[in-house]
Each structure stands twice: as structure tokens, then as C-alpha cells.
Amino acid sequence: MKKTIQLILLCVFLQSCAQNDQNININMKNLIDNLKKYDFEPIYQIKVKSNLSYTIAINGIPILNKYEADLFFSGNNINNCIQKSGIQKIDIKLFPPIKEDGTFEDYIGNNSFELTIEQTAWDRNGNLEKPKSISNYQLSKIDLSNFKSYSYNYDFKADVPYELIDWNEGEKFDLKDSLKLKEKAIHFYEKLKYSFENKEGEKYSNSLQKGLFNIYQANYYTKKDALDNYIKKIEFINNEEISLSSFENYKVQILGNNNNLISLKRIDGYNIGEGILRRYYTKNNAEKVQIDDVILYKPKGSDDFEVIWYMNQMKGASM
């Protein structure tokens, strides 16, 4: 009897593995198999203290947006914006404080902005080492009252052991083609939305595969952790009745140091700079929004967009 139970359990396990295997196409399997682990795995983080509104981009990729009236401290990991070791570019765009109704103040009054980039790393026990500061910027005490916005950029150096799939190898985009690009990008986003809402988890997740690989590698996922994350994403989409919000209040943005990235970003108040693939839900009596932020590129010689950068974000829903 014991052997029979063990045999049944083994069959169920093998059947489950086979089903999961079918969910992963060969390209994604190969990408996950190419993930590498290293003896030294540095993590780069950006931290900001400011009463202003802002968008901060690393290598032309917006990684930190703050458009909330009562948020003073903000931060994020930036490894998925760092393709390889060397000089990295940071762009800072500052705007007046935002009001509760989602509109900007008429001018920038008492302003403060301090940015720090820190490096830490995973130790052998799976803990992050004490961070060390590698770059700092503090806004000078200048009168910004006549500015609608203020921009500043500079370089910093980062050393990472990996190399991500290179989005600089993509075609360059031109703003004069923005209407045509927007139409084509909207079509791509609509296909993603359709797959998500119609429980096509495999199709949706496979469309993100290069972006997923880059975030897995940049954050030093093991092959098992990456596979588990990928399968859970598929299962979540396939098992839930989910509607994404309609696409509204957005514009096409050409991004990247070489203008070879494109994304659709929100332009309204609290949501400025965020992606348009959004799921609203309630948790603990609070309204939340989960955002799949994707950035596209077009490999040279290809007519089609592909997702090259991906980030999932959850926050309170407001404005």
C-alpha cells in the first residue's frame, strides 16, 4: 500500500513538472539556463531625500519617480539599468512639489534635493553588506521660481560581473516618427493586455522573456528562483479573472542613451512616469495598483518590438 501511494505521488509530481515544462518555450528555457552566479554580487541602490517632484533615469531608463505631496524619502535598486561595468549616466529632472489634486505648484519655493548612489552586495549568508556611498549630488541653493523644471546629469562608475542583453543594439527611434511609433507601440501593449485578461499566461510571459532575463540576471537569481518566478507569473495569470485598466493619460517616450528604447508612460499627477499595464485591487481595505512597466526595443533587422526591460511595481492607488 505504501509503495502504491508513493507511486501515485511520483506520477502526480512528474505530471506537474511536465505541465510546467510545457508552459516554458525553448527560448525562455535557454535564457534561464544562461543565468550566472558570481562570487561577488554587487547591488547598486539609489536613495533620494527631497520635497520636490522628480524623475531619475539611469542610462536613459526612468527608474525612480516621485510625484506625491507627502513623500520625502524614496529609493530603488538600479542594477537592471546597468548593462555592464563601466561609466553609467544619470539624468535628474526636478519639478515643483505636487498638490493633493495632482497638479504642480505654481513655482518651486523652498526646495531640497539630495541623491546618493550606494553599493552593497550579498554575503555568503544571504544578507546585504553595509552599503557604501559611491556617488552624491545635492541641489545647489539656487532660485528655481522661474523654472518649470530643472535638469542635471552626470556620470558615475559601477562594477558588475554580468552583462545584460544589450538594448543598445536596437534600432534608433526619431521623435518625428512619434505618431507612427505610438500606433505600433499601442498595438503591442494591447496584445499584452489581451493575453493577460484572457488567461494566456504563457503567451504574456513569453512576450516579456528578454526583460525577465535581464532583471533575473541583474538581481542574481538562481536558475531555480528564476524558473519558479516565471512559472508563478504564468499560473497567476491563468488562474485569476483579472481586468487591467484602460489605457489613458499617457504618451510615447523615446528612452535610452541612444534613443533606441520606447515606452508608453502615464502623464497624470501621482502616476507620472509609470507604465500603463495596471491592475487595481483592494487589500486590507486599501486600494492598490500593480504595474507591469515594460520598455521596448526593435532588434536591428526586425520589424517587431520586443520587451527588453521589465519592472513590476506595487503601490497605493491615488489620484
C-alpha positions, 0 to 999 in steps of 0.5 A, spaced: 500 500 500 505 504 501 509 503 495 502 504 491 501 511 494 508 513 493 507 511 486 501 515 485 505 521 488 511 520 483 506 520 477 502 526 480 509 530 481 512 528 474 505 530 471 506 537 474 513 538 472 511 536 465 505 541 465 510 546 467 515 544 462 510 545 457 508 552 459 516 554 458 518 555 450 525 553 448 527 560 448 525 562 455 528 555 457 535 557 454 535 564 457 534 561 464 539 556 463 544 562 461 543 565 468 550 566 472 552 566 479 558 570 481 562 570 487 561 577 488 554 580 487 554 587 487 547 591 488 547 598 486 541 602 490 539 609 489 536 613 495 533 620 494 531 625 500 527 631 497 520 635 497 520 636 490 517 632 484 522 628 480 524 623 475 531 619 475 533 615 469 539 611 469 542 610 462 536 613 459 531 608 463 526 612 468 527 608 474 525 612 480 519 617 480 516 621 485 510 625 484 506 625 491 505 631 496 507 627 502 513 623 500 520 625 502 524 619 502 524 614 496 529 609 493 530 603 488 535 598 486 538 600 479 542 594 477 537 592 471 539 599 468 546 597 468 548 593 462 555 592 464 561 595 468 563 601 466 561 609 466 553 609 467 549 616 466 544 619 470 539 624 468 535 628 474 529 632 472 526 636 478 519 639 478 515 643 483 512 639 489 505 636 487 498 638 490 493 633 493 489 634 486 495 632 482 497 638 479 504 642 480 505 648 484 505 654 481 513 655 482 518 651 486 519 655 493 523 652 498 526 646 495 531 640 497 534 635 493 539 630 495 541 623 491 546 618 493 548 612 489 550 606 494 553 599 493 552 593 497 552 586 495 550 579 498 554 575 503 555 568 503 549 568 508 544 571 504 544 578 507 546 585 504 553 588 506 553 595 509 552 599 503 557 604 501 556 611 498 559 611 491 556 617 488 552 624 491 549 630 488 545 635 492 541 641 489 545 647 489 541 653 493 539 656 487 532 660 485 528 655 481 521 660 481 522 661 474 523 654 472 518 649 470 523 644 471 530 643 472 535 638 469 542 635 471 546 629 469 552 626 470 556 620 470 558 615 475 562 608 475 559 601 477 562 594 477 558 588 475 560 581 473 554 580 468 552 583 462 545 584 460 542 583 453 544 589 450 538 594 448 543 598 445 543 594 439 536 596 437 534 600 432 534 608 433 527 611 434 526 619 431 521 623 435 518 625 428 516 618 427 512 619 434 505 618 431 507 612 427 511 609 433 505 610 438 500 606 433 505 600 433 507 601 440 499 601 442 498 595 438 503 591 442 501 593 449 494 591 447 496 584 445 499 584 452 493 586 455 489 581 451 493 575 453 493 577 460 485 578 461 484 572 457 488 567 461 494 566 456 499 566 461 504 563 457 503 567 451 504 574 456 510 571 459 513 569 453 512 576 450 516 579 456 522 573 456 528 578 454 526 583 460 525 577 465 532 575 463 535 581 464 532 583 471 533 575 473 540 576 471 541 583 474 538 581 481 542 574 481 537 569 481 538 562 481 536 558 475 531 555 480 528 562 483 528 564 476 524 558 473 519 558 479 518 566 478 516 565 471 512 559 472 508 563 478 507 569 473 504 564 468 499 560 473 497 567 476 495 569 470 491 563 468 488 562 474 485 569 476 479 573 472 483 579 472 481 586 468 487 591 467 485 598 466 484 602 460 489 605 457 489 613 458 493 619 460 499 617 457 504 618 451 510 615 447 517 616 450 523 615 446 528 612 452 535 610 452 542 613 451 541 612 444 534 613 443 533 606 441 528 604 447 520 606 447 515 606 452 508 608 453 508 612 460 502 615 464 502 623 464 497 624 470 499 627 477 501 621 482 502 616 476 507 620 472 512 616 469 509 609 470 507 604 465 500 603 463 499 595 464 495 596 471 491 592 475 487 595 481 485 591 487 483 592 494 487 589 500 486 590 507 481 595 505 486 599 501 486 600 494 492 598 490 495 598 483 500 593 480 504 595 474 507 591 469 512 597 466 515 594 460 520 598 455 521 596 448 526 595 443 526 593 435 532 588 434 536 591 428 533 587 422 526 586 425 520 589 424 517 587 431 518 590 438 520 586 443 520 587 451 527 588 453 526 591 460 521 589 465 519 592 472 513 590 476 511 595 481 506 595 487 503 601 490 497 605 493 492 607 488 491 615 488 489 620 484 
